[in-house]
């Protein structure tokens, strides 16, 4: 396990402490969870940007053109 020292605003430290107490866990756990969540969000964004860069204009139209023009199955009308 790695220890990281960080300076954060006092109001944020209070929010973290309150959350830790409410969830019956440690401040370390709350900080690790919040950091993990944010890093995951950044990774998803980066992944979407990479995938979007591989796309090409008209690609969606080509895929949608392959969908048969038939009425929806019973129960899928709405």
N, C-alpha and C positions, 0 to 999 in steps of 0.2 A: 504494500500500500504506500502511496506517495502522499506526503504532506505538502500542501500548498498554502502559502501565506498570501492573503489578499486584503486590500483595503476596500471596504464598501461603505456606502452612506449609512448613517445611524438609523434612519427610518427603515431601511431595508433590513438591517440587522434585527430590528424589533419585529418586523413582519416575519422573518425567518424563525426567530425564537418563539413567537406566538404559534406559528404553524407547527413547529416541532412539539410544542406542549400539547396542542390540540390533537395531533396525530400520535401522541405518546411515543415519540422517537427522538433521536438526537438532531442537533443543528447540523452536524456533519452529514447525516443521512438526507436531510432536506436539501442541503446545498448540492450534494452529489446527485440527487434525483433531478433537481432543477437544471443543473449543468448538463446532465445526460439528455434531458428532454430538449434543451436548446441545441445541443450538438446534433442530435438526431434530426431536428427540424432543418438545420443547415445542410445536413447530408442529403436529405430528401430534396431540398431546393436545388442543390448542386446536381443531383441525379436527374431531376426533371429538366434542368437547363441542358445537360449533356444529351439527353434523349431528344429534346426539342431541336437541338442543333443538327441531329441526324435526319430529322424529318425534311420533307420537301413540300412545296406548295402544290396543291392538287392531289396529294396523297390521300387525304380524307375523302375527297370527292370520288376518287377511284374506288376506294373501299365501299363507300355507300352505294355506288352504282352497281355493286355486285349483290346487294340485298334485294331479294325478290319483292315485287310490288304485289303483295297479297294482303287480304284482310287479316287482322290479328286473330290469334287463336281465342276460342271462348274463354272468358275470364281475364284476358289481357286488353280488353277494349279501352280501359281507362288509363 
